Amino acid sequence: MVILESCPFCGSQHVESSEVDINGWMVECMDCHATGPIGRTKALSVTAWCRRHLKATVDSQSVATAA
């Protein structure tokens, strides 16, 4: 079971994966409405969201230390 990470933009834990098309799933933050990439399955959309979450965290730390 893959656990949904919090939103990389607003930090909200209120995120959900839902079917958006007959062959597509997407994770969305219910607070700021950020969306992740569309995946062919729920598991793929959650994996893509979590990967994006890790990238956003690394990018924000790089910016903070560069200042």
C-alpha positions, 0 to 999 in steps of 0.5 A: 500500500502506497501512502499519500504524502502531504501537498508539496505546495501548501503542506496540507494532508488533505489529499485524495486520489480520484479517477479523472478519466476512464484510463486515468487517476490523479491526486489532488490537494483539497486545500490549494487544488494542486494536482499531480500527474495523471497515471493509468492506475491509482497506484501510479498516480500516487507514486507520481505524486509522492515522487513530485513531493520529494522533488519539491522538498529538495528544491525548496531546501536548495533555495533556502540554503542558497540565500 
